[in-house]
Amino acid sequence: MSTQLKPGPEYGSIHEPAATKAPEPELKWTPITADRFTSSEFARTELERVFFRVWMVAGLANEITQPGDFLTCEIGSESLLFVRGEDAQVRGFYNVCQHRGNRLVASESGSIQEFSCAYHNWKYDLKGNVSWVQDPEDYPRGSPCGRVKLREIQCRVLLGFVWYNLDPGCQPLECFLQPVGDQLQAFGIDDLVRVENLTVELPCNWKIVIENFLEAYHTRTVHPQLRETVDDRWGNTQYDLYPGGHTRMILLGCAPGPTYQDPVEVPPPVRAILSKWGLNPDDFRGRHAQIRHALQRQKRMRARELGKDFVNLSDPQLTDNFLFDLFPNMALSVYPEGEFVWVLRPRPHPTDPEKCLFDFWTLARFPPGSNELRWEHIGLTIKRTDAIPHQHFKLGERSIAPGIDQDMSIVASMQQGVRSRGFDGMYLCRQERRIQFLHENLDRYISSEYQIRK
């Protein structure tokens, strides 16, 4: 059915409470030099004073729903264990037996009634207490049963994630996440299901990876196809820098931007979106500037019919790409409507500052009552029953995802370049100020200037 539209605003801008621009902080613009990407000493300090002091994500809460369900994760050389107890609470522990220091659990996930050490068979209950040892009478300080337990760590469940913090005196998670936590809550990300789970070893420092997701300056060069669905002009991209170190970037989406090479034809990805919502793509030939607002109105009108709930979402959240960075190393790329979220997380390599481990998750929202989801963006049909293995590989051994492969094609040469004696440090533009903000917040933690708000 043809849709008749009155002339609308040209391309538009973001003027919604959910997209309110944060006040600009005063940046120091301190130099960002090569040692931050190559020095083993800097990497050790960074791990101890940053990664061991901030809230991090261990995994997804909906993957450990029953008593005894557990998962493990690693940060640096530490292995951590998280288990749901009989009381439904999720607890976190260092994954190390208190007898002789053997790593207690070798599996990434599973379900168990009690944990048993493979060395001397010490057993632990779901609260981390030693529940059985062989030869209990042979201990000069008395049997460890009921007296010794796994070392517990701060652990919370929020936004569908299992969070942890290795600092016993850390600030509450809700305080750490603000104001980004409330913004993510509006998207309902705690209802999403993981449909991709990859960990890729990359030949670069973790900061080279996260910096890539902090700016859109590279998109015209590295992602030329994004011009079909994103307004890539820097003046129309919103950057928000928040006091706690988190940041946000909003890209106008669901329509070709002014730099798209064909001012008349509607590109195929946008045609698919328009058709899905009952709009005739041919009505927008030569009228690209009106697509975004037309989609916003149409989505409001047909939401209930198509089983959508947009009550908590503003108009920009229906069409635009919201990219959040949770300090220091976790980026969430939220697609319009919160239908999909990419979790992009580079972790420091445990021994080599010039490598990192890149976790790539896709979280998806299935329609109510449906076991199948079509993702037009990449032409993929996902089934709820699909087995989702955790795949580990090195860069180049297989594809990660469309777009992400383009990003990762740059990281090795970036690491080689910053190692050069000819590199004098970064020379950033304003579009890249989230990178500057990241490094200045790293410095605050490293120098202990950062005052934790209890």
TORKOL-4160 file (C-alpha; in steps of 0.2 Angstrom, whole numbers, padded with zeros to 4 digits, m for minus):
454
<pt num="1" X="0000" Y="0000" Z="0000"/>
<pt num="2" X="0007" Y="0017" Z="m0005"/>
<pt num="3" X="0010" Y="0029" Z="0010"/>
<pt num="4" X="0007" Y="0047" Z="0007"/>
<pt num="5" X="0018" Y="0059" Z="0017"/>
<pt num="6" X="0018" Y="0077" Z="0020"/>
<pt num="7" X="0035" Y="0085" Z="0018"/>
<pt num="8" X="0045" Y="0081" Z="0033"/>
<pt num="9" X="0061" Y="0088" Z="0041"/>
<pt num="10" X="0077" Y="0086" Z="0032"/>
<pt num="11" X="0087" Y="0071" Z="0039"/>
<pt num="12" X="0083" Y="0077" Z="0057"/>
<pt num="13" X="0092" Y="0078" Z="0073"/>
<pt num="14" X="0090" Y="0070" Z="0090"/>
<pt num="15" X="0079" Y="0080" Z="0102"/>
<pt num="16" X="0072" Y="0067" Z="0114"/>
<pt num="17" X="0074" Y="0065" Z="0133"/>
<pt num="18" X="0082" Y="0048" Z="0130"/>
<pt num="19" X="0095" Y="0056" Z="0119"/>
<pt num="20" X="0098" Y="0071" Z="0130"/>
<pt num="21" X="0116" Y="0077" Z="0127"/>
<pt num="22" X="0127" Y="0076" Z="0142"/>
<pt num="23" X="0137" Y="0091" Z="0147"/>
<pt num="24" X="0155" Y="0091" Z="0140"/>
<pt num="25" X="0168" Y="0088" Z="0153"/>
<pt num="26" X="0185" Y="0097" Z="0152"/>
<pt num="27" X="0198" Y="0086" Z="0145"/>
<pt num="28" X="0216" Y="0087" Z="0149"/>
<pt num="29" X="0221" Y="0081" Z="0132"/>
<pt num="30" X="0237" Y="0073" Z="0140"/>
<pt num="31" X="0247" Y="0063" Z="0127"/>
<pt num="32" X="0243" Y="0045" Z="0122"/>
<pt num="33" X="0259" Y="0037" Z="0119"/>
<pt num="34" X="0265" Y="0020" Z="0113"/>
<pt num="35" X="0270" Y="0013" Z="0130"/>
<pt num="36" X="0252" Y="0012" Z="0134"/>
<pt num="37" X="0250" Y="m0002" Z="0121"/>
<pt num="38" X="0267" Y="m0011" Z="0122"/>
<pt num="39" X="0274" Y="m0010" Z="0140"/>
<pt num="40" X="0272" Y="m0025" Z="0151"/>
<pt num="41" X="0274" Y="m0014" Z="0166"/>
<pt num="42" X="0260" Y="m0003" Z="0161"/>
<pt num="43" X="0249" Y="m0018" Z="0157"/>
<pt num="44" X="0252" Y="m0025" Z="0175"/>
<pt num="45" X="0248" Y="m0009" Z="0183"/>
<pt num="46" X="0232" Y="m0007" Z="0172"/>
<pt num="47" X="0226" Y="m0024" Z="0177"/>
<pt num="48" X="0229" Y="m0022" Z="0196"/>
<pt num="49" X="0222" Y="m0004" Z="0197"/>
<pt num="50" X="0209" Y="m0004" Z="0184"/>
<pt num="51" X="0202" Y="m0021" Z="0180"/>
<pt num="52" X="0203" Y="m0028" Z="0198"/>
<pt num="53" X="0194" Y="m0012" Z="0204"/>
<pt num="54" X="0179" Y="m0010" Z="0192"/>
<pt num="55" X="0163" Y="m0020" Z="0189"/>
<pt num="56" X="0165" Y="m0032" Z="0175"/>
<pt num="57" X="0153" Y="m0044" Z="0167"/>
<pt num="58" X="0156" Y="m0063" Z="0169"/>
<pt num="59" X="0141" Y="m0069" Z="0158"/>
<pt num="60" X="0123" Y="m0070" Z="0156"/>
<pt num="61" X="0111" Y="m0073" Z="0170"/>
<pt num="62" X="0098" Y="m0082" Z="0159"/>
<pt num="63" X="0111" Y="m0096" Z="0156"/>
<pt num="64" X="0112" Y="m0100" Z="0175"/>
<pt num="65" X="0094" Y="m0101" Z="0180"/>
<pt num="66" X="0093" Y="m0117" Z="0191"/>
<pt num="67" X="0102" Y="m0121" Z="0207"/>
<pt num="68" X="0119" Y="m0128" Z="0203"/>
<pt num="69" X="0121" Y="m0120" Z="0186"/>
<pt num="70" X="0138" Y="m0112" Z="0185"/>
<pt num="71" X="0149" Y="m0102" Z="0174"/>
<pt num="72" X="0168" Y="m0097" Z="0174"/>
<pt num="73" X="0177" Y="m0083" Z="0167"/>
<pt num="74" X="0195" Y="m0076" Z="0166"/>
<pt num="75" X="0202" Y="m0059" Z="0168"/>
<pt num="76" X="0221" Y="m0058" Z="0167"/>
<pt num="77" X="0228" Y="m0074" Z="0175"/>
<pt num="78" X="0213" Y="m0075" Z="0187"/>
<pt num="79" X="0199" Y="m0088" Z="0185"/>
<pt num="80" X="0183" Y="m0084" Z="0193"/>
<pt num="81" X="0168" Y="m0096" Z="0197"/>
<pt num="82" X="0149" Y="m0091" Z="0198"/>
<pt num="83" X="0135" Y="m0102" Z="0203"/>
<pt num="84" X="0117" Y="m0101" Z="0207"/>
<pt num="85" X="0113" Y="m0108" Z="0224"/>
<pt num="86" X="0098" Y="m0117" Z="0231"/>
<pt num="87" X="0092" Y="m0100" Z="0237"/>
<pt num="88" X="0092" Y="m0093" Z="0219"/>
<pt num="89" X="0106" Y="m0081" Z="0223"/>
<pt num="90" X="0121" Y="m0080" Z="0212"/>
<pt num="91" X="0138" Y="m0080" Z="0221"/>
<pt num="92" X="0155" Y="m0077" Z="0214"/>
<pt num="93" X="0172" Y="m0085" Z="0220"/>
<pt num="94" X="0190" Y="m0086" Z="0215"/>
<pt num="95" X="0191" Y="m0103" Z="0206"/>
<pt num="96" X="0204" Y="m0110" Z="0217"/>
<pt num="97" X="0204" Y="m0125" Z="0229"/>
<pt num="98" X="0208" Y="m0119" Z="0247"/>
<pt num="99" X="0218" Y="m0135" Z="0250"/>
<pt num="100" X="0234" Y="m0133" Z="0239"/>
<pt num="101" X="0228" Y="m0120" Z="0226"/>
<pt num="102" X="0223" Y="m0132" Z="0212"/>
<pt num="103" X="0211" Y="m0123" Z="0200"/>
<pt num="104" X="0194" Y="m0130" Z="0206"/>
<pt num="105" X="0183" Y="m0130" Z="0190"/>
<pt num="106" X="0190" Y="m0133" Z="0172"/>
<pt num="107" X="0173" Y="m0131" Z="0163"/>
<pt num="108" X="0167" Y="m0115" Z="0156"/>
<pt num="109" X="0149" Y="m0119" Z="0162"/>
<pt num="110" X="0138" Y="m0133" Z="0168"/>
<pt num="111" X="0127" Y="m0139" Z="0182"/>
<pt num="112" X="0132" Y="m0148" Z="0197"/>
<pt num="113" X="0127" Y="m0152" Z="0215"/>
<pt num="114" X="0144" Y="m0149" Z="0223"/>
<pt num="115" X="0161" Y="m0145" Z="0217"/>
<pt num="116" X="0175" Y="m0157" Z="0218"/>
<pt num="117" X="0194" Y="m0154" Z="0217"/>
<pt num="118" X="0202" Y="m0166" Z="0205"/>
<pt num="119" X="0218" Y="m0167" Z="0215"/>
<pt num="120" X="0213" Y="m0173" Z="0232"/>
<pt num="121" X="0194" Y="m0173" Z="0230"/>
<pt num="122" X="0190" Y="m0159" Z="0243"/>
<pt num="123" X="0171" Y="m0155" Z="0240"/>
<pt num="124" X="0162" Y="m0138" Z="0241"/>
<pt num="125" X="0144" Y="m0134" Z="0242"/>
<pt num="126" X="0135" Y="m0121" Z="0232"/>
<pt num="127" X="0139" Y="m0108" Z="0245"/>
<pt num="128" X="0158" Y="m0111" Z="0244"/>
<pt num="129" X="0159" Y="m0121" Z="0260"/>
<pt num="130" X="0170" Y="m0136" Z="0262"/>
<pt num="131" X="0158" Y="m0150" Z="0264"/>
<pt num="132" X="0169" Y="m0166" Z="0263"/>
<pt num="133" X="0187" Y="m0170" Z="0264"/>
<pt num="134" X="0196" Y="m0187" Z="0265"/>
<pt num="135" X="0204" Y="m0191" Z="0281"/>
<pt num="136" X="0197" Y="m0176" Z="0291"/>
<pt num="137" X="0204" Y="m0182" Z="0307"/>
<pt num="138" X="0222" Y="m0180" Z="0300"/>
<pt num="139" X="0222" Y="m0161" Z="0300"/>
<pt num="140" X="0231" Y="m0153" Z="0315"/>
<pt num="141" X="0220" Y="m0137" Z="0315"/>
<pt num="142" X="0204" Y="m0148" Z="0314"/>
<pt num="143" X="0194" Y="m0154" Z="0300"/>
<pt num="144" X="0191" Y="m0140" Z="0286"/>
<pt num="145" X="0173" Y="m0145" Z="0284"/>
<pt num="146" X="0162" Y="m0130" Z="0289"/>
<pt num="147" X="0178" Y="m0120" Z="0293"/>
<pt num="148" X="0186" Y="m0117" Z="0276"/>
<pt num="149" X="0177" Y="m0109" Z="0261"/>
<pt num="150" X="0181" Y="m0103" Z="0244"/>
<pt num="151" X="0186" Y="m0084" Z="0244"/>
<pt num="152" X="0170" Y="m0075" Z="0239"/>
<pt num="153" X="0170" Y="m0060" Z="0228"/>
<pt num="154" X="0157" Y="m0046" Z="0225"/>
<pt num="155" X="0144" Y="m0052" Z="0213"/>
<pt num="156" X="0127" Y="m0045" Z="0207"/>
<pt num="157" X="0114" Y="m0049" Z="0193"/>
<pt num="158" X="0108" Y="m0033" Z="0184"/>
<pt num="159" X="0102" Y="m0030" Z="0166"/>
<pt num="160" X="0103" Y="m0048" Z="0162"/>
<pt num="161" X="0121" Y="m0049" Z="0166"/>
<pt num="162" X="0131" Y="m0057" Z="0180"/>
<pt num="163" X="0143" Y="m0044" Z="0187"/>
<pt num="164" X="0158" Y="m0045" Z="0198"/>
<pt num="165" X="0171" Y="m0034" Z="0206"/>
<pt num="166" X="0187" Y="m0040" Z="0214"/>
<pt num="167" X="0188" Y="m0025" Z="0225"/>
<pt num="168" X="0180" Y="m0029" Z="0242"/>
<pt num="169" X="0177" Y="m0010" Z="0245"/>
<pt num="170" X="0170" Y="m0006" Z="0228"/>
<pt num="171" X="0155" Y="0006" Z="0225"/>
<pt num="172" X="0138" Y="m0002" Z="0222"/>
<pt num="173" X="0135" Y="m0008" Z="0205"/>
<pt num="174" X="0120" Y="0004" Z="0202"/>
<pt num="175" X="0131" Y="0019" Z="0206"/>
<pt num="176" X="0145" Y="0013" Z="0195"/>
<pt num="177" X="0133" Y="0011" Z="0180"/>
<pt num="178" X="0124" Y="0027" Z="0180"/>
<pt num="179" X="0118" Y="0035" Z="0170"/>
<pt num="180" X="0120" Y="0022" Z="0157"/>
<pt num="181" X="0112" Y="0008" Z="0167"/>
<pt num="182" X="0095" Y="0017" Z="0166"/>
<pt num="183" X="0097" Y="0020" Z="0147"/>
<pt num="184" X="0101" Y="0002" Z="0144"/>
<pt num="185" X="0086" Y="m0003" Z="0155"/>
<pt num="186" X="0074" Y="0006" Z="0144"/>
<pt num="187" X="0079" Y="m0006" Z="0130"/>
<pt num="188" X="0074" Y="m0021" Z="0140"/>
<pt num="189" X="0091" Y="m0030" Z="0137"/>
<pt num="190" X="0088" Y="m0042" Z="0151"/>
<pt num="191" X="0076" Y="m0051" Z="0140"/>
<pt num="192" X="0088" Y="m0054" Z="0126"/>
<pt num="193" X="0095" Y="m0071" Z="0122"/>
<pt num="194" X="0113" Y="m0075" Z="0117"/>
<pt num="195" X="0114" Y="m0081" Z="0099"/>
<pt num="196" X="0133" Y="m0079" Z="0096"/>
<pt num="197" X="0147" Y="m0082" Z="0107"/>
<pt num="198" X="0165" Y="m0080" Z="0101"/>
<pt num="199" X="0182" Y="m0076" Z="0108"/>
<pt num="200" X="0196" Y="m0071" Z="0096"/>
<pt num="201" X="0214" Y="m0069" Z="0100"/>
<pt num="202" X="0220" Y="m0053" Z="0092"/>
<pt num="203" X="0238" Y="m0047" Z="0089"/>
<pt num="204" X="0235" Y="m0030" Z="0098"/>
<pt num="205" X="0233" Y="m0022" Z="0114"/>
<pt num="206" X="0215" Y="m0022" Z="0121"/>
<pt num="207" X="0214" Y="m0003" Z="0120"/>
<pt num="208" X="0216" Y="m0003" Z="0101"/>
<pt num="209" X="0201" Y="m0013" Z="0099"/>
<pt num="210" X="0190" Y="m0003" Z="0111"/>
<pt num="211" X="0195" Y="0013" Z="0104"/>
<pt num="212" X="0189" Y="0007" Z="0087"/>
<pt num="213" X="0171" Y="0007" Z="0094"/>
<pt num="214" X="0173" Y="0024" Z="0102"/>
<pt num="215" X="0172" Y="0034" Z="0086"/>
<pt num="216" X="0163" Y="0034" Z="0069"/>
<pt num="217" X="0178" Y="0044" Z="0061"/>
<pt num="218" X="0184" Y="0028" Z="0053"/>
<pt num="219" X="0167" Y="0022" Z="0045"/>
<pt num="220" X="0169" Y="0031" Z="0028"/>
<pt num="221" X="0185" Y="0022" Z="0025"/>
<pt num="222" X="0183" Y="0005" Z="0034"/>
<pt num="223" X="0164" Y="0003" Z="0032"/>
<pt num="224" X="0158" Y="0012" Z="0016"/>
<pt num="225" X="0143" Y="0001" Z="0016"/>
<pt num="226" X="0136" Y="0009" Z="0031"/>
<pt num="227" X="0132" Y="0025" Z="0021"/>
<pt num="228" X="0116" Y="0015" Z="0015"/>
<pt num="229" X="0109" Y="0015" Z="0033"/>
<pt num="230" X="0118" Y="0028" Z="0043"/>
<pt num="231" X="0121" Y="0046" Z="0043"/>
<pt num="232" X="0140" Y="0047" Z="0044"/>
<pt num="233" X="0142" Y="0066" Z="0045"/>
<pt num="234" X="0151" Y="0070" Z="0061"/>
<pt num="235" X="0140" Y="0085" Z="0065"/>
<pt num="236" X="0125" Y="0073" Z="0066"/>
<pt num="237" X="0133" Y="0061" Z="0078"/>
<pt num="238" X="0131" Y="0063" Z="0096"/>
<pt num="239" X="0145" Y="0060" Z="0109"/>
<pt num="240" X="0141" Y="0059" Z="0127"/>
<pt num="241" X="0155" Y="0058" Z="0141"/>
<pt num="242" X="0149" Y="0054" Z="0158"/>
<pt num="243" X="0157" Y="0058" Z="0175"/>
<pt num="244" X="0160" Y="0039" Z="0180"/>
<pt num="245" X="0170" Y="0035" Z="0164"/>
<pt num="246" X="0156" Y="0028" Z="0153"/>
<pt num="247" X="0152" Y="0036" Z="0136"/>
<pt num="248" X="0138" Y="0035" Z="0123"/>
<pt num="249" X="0138" Y="0038" Z="0104"/>
<pt num="250" X="0121" Y="0040" Z="0094"/>
<pt num="251" X="0121" Y="0038" Z="0075"/>
<pt num="252" X="0106" Y="0043" Z="0065"/>
<pt num="253" X="0100" Y="0027" Z="0056"/>
<pt num="254" X="0088" Y="0017" Z="0046"/>
<pt num="255" X="0090" Y="0028" Z="0031"/>
<pt num="256" X="0104" Y="0033" Z="0019"/>
<pt num="257" X="0114" Y="0048" Z="0024"/>
<pt num="258" X="0118" Y="0063" Z="0013"/>
<pt num="259" X="0134" Y="0056" Z="0008"/>
<pt num="260" X="0126" Y="0040" Z="0000"/>
<pt num="261" X="0131" Y="0039" Z="m0018"/>
<pt num="262" X="0113" Y="0038" Z="m0026"/>
<pt num="263" X="0102" Y="0052" Z="m0020"/>
<pt num="264" X="0087" Y="0044" Z="m0029"/>
<pt num="265" X="0086" Y="0025" Z="m0026"/>
<pt num="266" X="0083" Y="0018" Z="m0009"/>
<pt num="267" X="0096" Y="0005" Z="m0004"/>
<pt num="268" X="0092" Y="m0013" Z="m0002"/>
<pt num="269" X="0094" Y="m0014" Z="0017"/>
<pt num="270" X="0082" Y="0001" Z="0019"/>
<pt num="271" X="0070" Y="m0006" Z="0007"/>
<pt num="272" X="0069" Y="m0022" Z="0018"/>
<pt num="273" X="0065" Y="m0012" Z="0033"/>
<pt num="274" X="0052" Y="m0001" Z="0025"/>
<pt num="275" X="0043" Y="m0016" Z="0018"/>
<pt num="276" X="0043" Y="m0025" Z="0035"/>
<pt num="277" X="0034" Y="m0010" Z="0042"/>
<pt num="278" X="0021" Y="m0009" Z="0028"/>
<pt num="279" X="0029" Y="0006" Z="0019"/>
<pt num="280" X="0032" Y="0007" Z="0001"/>
<pt num="281" X="0050" Y="0009" Z="m0003"/>
<pt num="282" X="0047" Y="0017" Z="m0020"/>
<pt num="283" X="0037" Y="0031" Z="m0011"/>
<pt num="284" X="0054" Y="0037" Z="m0004"/>
<pt num="285" X="0064" Y="0038" Z="m0021"/>
<pt num="286" X="0073" Y="0054" Z="m0020"/>
<pt num="287" X="0066" Y="0058" Z="m0003"/>
<pt num="288" X="0079" Y="0049" Z="0008"/>
<pt num="289" X="0078" Y="0063" Z="0021"/>
<pt num="290" X="0060" Y="0058" Z="0026"/>
<pt num="291" X="0063" Y="0040" Z="0029"/>
<pt num="292" X="0069" Y="0040" Z="0047"/>
<pt num="293" X="0054" Y="0050" Z="0053"/>
<pt num="294" X="0042" Y="0041" Z="0043"/>
<pt num="295" X="0048" Y="0024" Z="0050"/>
<pt num="296" X="0047" Y="0031" Z="0068"/>
<pt num="297" X="0028" Y="0036" Z="0065"/>
<pt num="298" X="0025" Y="0019" Z="0056"/>
<pt num="299" X="0033" Y="0009" Z="0070"/>
<pt num="300" X="0022" Y="0018" Z="0083"/>
<pt num="301" X="0006" Y="0015" Z="0073"/>
<pt num="302" X="0010" Y="m0004" Z="0070"/>
<pt num="303" X="0019" Y="m0009" Z="0086"/>
<pt num="304" X="0005" Y="m0018" Z="0094"/>
<pt num="305" X="0000" Y="m0027" Z="0077"/>
<pt num="306" X="0017" Y="m0034" Z="0075"/>
<pt num="307" X="0020" Y="m0039" Z="0093"/>
<pt num="308" X="0031" Y="m0024" Z="0098"/>
<pt num="309" X="0031" Y="m0014" Z="0114"/>
<pt num="310" X="0039" Y="0003" Z="0112"/>
<pt num="311" X="0031" Y="0011" Z="0128"/>
<pt num="312" X="0048" Y="0014" Z="0136"/>
<pt num="313" X="0057" Y="0019" Z="0120"/>
<pt num="314" X="0059" Y="0036" Z="0112"/>
<pt num="315" X="0058" Y="0040" Z="0093"/>
<pt num="316" X="0077" Y="0040" Z="0091"/>
<pt num="317" X="0078" Y="0023" Z="0099"/>
<pt num="318" X="0067" Y="0016" Z="0086"/>
<pt num="319" X="0078" Y="0020" Z="0071"/>
<pt num="320" X="0095" Y="0025" Z="0078"/>
<pt num="321" X="0111" Y="0016" Z="0083"/>
<pt num="322" X="0115" Y="0018" Z="0101"/>
<pt num="323" X="0133" Y="0013" Z="0106"/>
<pt num="324" X="0138" Y="0013" Z="0124"/>
<pt num="325" X="0155" Y="0010" Z="0132"/>
<pt num="326" X="0155" Y="0004" Z="0149"/>
<pt num="327" X="0172" Y="0009" Z="0157"/>
<pt num="328" X="0184" Y="0002" Z="0154"/>
<pt num="329" X="0182" Y="m0011" Z="0140"/>
<pt num="330" X="0164" Y="m0016" Z="0136"/>
<pt num="331" X="0155" Y="m0009" Z="0121"/>
<pt num="332" X="0137" Y="m0012" Z="0118"/>
<pt num="333" X="0130" Y="m0008" Z="0101"/>
<pt num="334" X="0111" Y="m0007" Z="0102"/>
<pt num="335" X="0102" Y="m0009" Z="0086"/>
<pt num="336" X="0085" Y="0001" Z="0084"/>
<pt num="337" X="0072" Y="m0005" Z="0095"/>
<pt num="338" X="0084" Y="m0015" Z="0105"/>
<pt num="339" X="0081" Y="m0030" Z="0094"/>
<pt num="340" X="0099" Y="m0035" Z="0094"/>
<pt num="341" X="0114" Y="m0030" Z="0104"/>
<pt num="342" X="0132" Y="m0033" Z="0100"/>
<pt num="343" X="0143" Y="m0035" Z="0115"/>
<pt num="344" X="0161" Y="m0031" Z="0110"/>
<pt num="345" X="0173" Y="m0034" Z="0124"/>
<pt num="346" X="0192" Y="m0035" Z="0122"/>
<pt num="347" X="0201" Y="m0042" Z="0138"/>
<pt num="348" X="0219" Y="m0040" Z="0142"/>
<pt num="349" X="0230" Y="m0055" Z="0137"/>
<pt num="350" X="0236" Y="m0063" Z="0153"/>
<pt num="351" X="0255" Y="m0062" Z="0148"/>
<pt num="352" X="0257" Y="m0051" Z="0132"/>
<pt num="353" X="0252" Y="m0033" Z="0131"/>
<pt num="354" X="0253" Y="m0034" Z="0112"/>
<pt num="355" X="0239" Y="m0046" Z="0112"/>
<pt num="356" X="0221" Y="m0047" Z="0118"/>
<pt num="357" X="0206" Y="m0058" Z="0119"/>
<pt num="358" X="0191" Y="m0051" Z="0111"/>
<pt num="359" X="0173" Y="m0057" Z="0116"/>
<pt num="360" X="0160" Y="m0055" Z="0103"/>
<pt num="361" X="0142" Y="m0059" Z="0108"/>
<pt num="362" X="0126" Y="m0056" Z="0099"/>
<pt num="363" X="0110" Y="m0054" Z="0110"/>
<pt num="364" X="0094" Y="m0055" Z="0101"/>
<pt num="365" X="0075" Y="m0052" Z="0106"/>
<pt num="366" X="0064" Y="m0066" Z="0099"/>
<pt num="367" X="0046" Y="m0061" Z="0095"/>
<pt num="368" X="0033" Y="m0066" Z="0108"/>
<pt num="369" X="0028" Y="m0084" Z="0105"/>
<pt num="370" X="0041" Y="m0086" Z="0091"/>
<pt num="371" X="0056" Y="m0098" Z="0090"/>
<pt num="372" X="0063" Y="m0089" Z="0074"/>
<pt num="373" X="0070" Y="m0072" Z="0071"/>
<pt num="374" X="0075" Y="m0064" Z="0055"/>
<pt num="375" X="0089" Y="m0051" Z="0055"/>
<pt num="376" X="0088" Y="m0041" Z="0039"/>
<pt num="377" X="0104" Y="m0032" Z="0043"/>
<pt num="378" X="0114" Y="m0047" Z="0039"/>
<pt num="379" X="0102" Y="m0058" Z="0030"/>
<pt num="380" X="0102" Y="m0071" Z="0044"/>
<pt num="381" X="0088" Y="m0082" Z="0051"/>
<pt num="382" X="0091" Y="m0087" Z="0069"/>
<pt num="383" X="0081" Y="m0101" Z="0079"/>
<pt num="384" X="0079" Y="m0101" Z="0097"/>
<pt num="385" X="0084" Y="m0119" Z="0098"/>
<pt num="386" X="0100" Y="m0117" Z="0089"/>
<pt num="387" X="0115" Y="m0123" Z="0099"/>
<pt num="388" X="0126" Y="m0109" Z="0104"/>
<pt num="389" X="0144" Y="m0115" Z="0107"/>
<pt num="390" X="0158" Y="m0104" Z="0113"/>
<pt num="391" X="0170" Y="m0104" Z="0099"/>
<pt num="392" X="0188" Y="m0099" Z="0102"/>
<pt num="393" X="0200" Y="m0095" Z="0087"/>
<pt num="394" X="0214" Y="m0083" Z="0082"/>
<pt num="395" X="0211" Y="m0068" Z="0070"/>
<pt num="396" X="0210" Y="m0074" Z="0052"/>
<pt num="397" X="0205" Y="m0092" Z="0056"/>
<pt num="398" X="0187" Y="m0088" Z="0052"/>
<pt num="399" X="0175" Y="m0074" Z="0050"/>
<pt num="400" X="0169" Y="m0065" Z="0066"/>
<pt num="401" X="0154" Y="m0055" Z="0059"/>
<pt num="402" X="0151" Y="m0043" Z="0044"/>
<pt num="403" X="0158" Y="m0026" Z="0049"/>
<pt num="404" X="0168" Y="m0033" Z="0063"/>
<pt num="405" X="0179" Y="m0042" Z="0051"/>
<pt num="406" X="0182" Y="m0025" Z="0043"/>
<pt num="407" X="0187" Y="m0017" Z="0060"/>
<pt num="408" X="0198" Y="m0031" Z="0065"/>
<pt num="409" X="0208" Y="m0030" Z="0048"/>
<pt num="410" X="0216" Y="m0014" Z="0055"/>
<pt num="411" X="0221" Y="m0020" Z="0072"/>
<pt num="412" X="0238" Y="m0029" Z="0068"/>
<pt num="413" X="0244" Y="m0014" Z="0058"/>
<pt num="414" X="0239" Y="m0002" Z="0072"/>
<pt num="415" X="0249" Y="m0012" Z="0084"/>
<pt num="416" X="0264" Y="m0012" Z="0073"/>
<pt num="417" X="0262" Y="0006" Z="0070"/>
<pt num="418" X="0262" Y="0011" Z="0088"/>
<pt num="419" X="0277" Y="0001" Z="0092"/>
<pt num="420" X="0287" Y="0011" Z="0079"/>
<pt num="421" X="0300" Y="0024" Z="0085"/>
<pt num="422" X="0292" Y="0035" Z="0072"/>
<pt num="423" X="0275" Y="0036" Z="0082"/>
<pt num="424" X="0275" Y="0052" Z="0093"/>
<pt num="425" X="0258" Y="0049" Z="0100"/>
<pt num="426" X="0240" Y="0051" Z="0095"/>
<pt num="427" X="0234" Y="0067" Z="0087"/>
<pt num="428" X="0215" Y="0066" Z="0090"/>
<pt num="429" X="0200" Y="0076" Z="0083"/>
<pt num="430" X="0185" Y="0081" Z="0093"/>
<pt num="431" X="0175" Y="0066" Z="0085"/>
<pt num="432" X="0188" Y="0055" Z="0094"/>
<pt num="433" X="0186" Y="0063" Z="0111"/>
<pt num="434" X="0179" Y="0047" Z="0119"/>
<pt num="435" X="0196" Y="0039" Z="0116"/>
<pt num="436" X="0204" Y="0054" Z="0125"/>
<pt num="437" X="0191" Y="0052" Z="0139"/>
<pt num="438" X="0195" Y="0033" Z="0141"/>
<pt num="439" X="0214" Y="0036" Z="0143"/>
<pt num="440" X="0211" Y="0050" Z="0156"/>
<pt num="441" X="0200" Y="0039" Z="0166"/>
<pt num="442" X="0212" Y="0025" Z="0165"/>
<pt num="443" X="0225" Y="0037" Z="0172"/>
<pt num="444" X="0213" Y="0042" Z="0186"/>
<pt num="445" X="0212" Y="0024" Z="0192"/>
<pt num="446" X="0231" Y="0021" Z="0190"/>
<pt num="447" X="0236" Y="0036" Z="0199"/>
<pt num="448" X="0223" Y="0033" Z="0213"/>
<pt num="449" X="0216" Y="0050" Z="0211"/>
<pt num="450" X="0199" Y="0042" Z="0208"/>
<pt num="451" X="0188" Y="0043" Z="0223"/>
<pt num="452" X="0176" Y="0029" Z="0224"/>
<pt num="453" X="0159" Y="0035" Z="0229"/>
<pt num="454" X="0151" Y="0023" Z="0242"/>
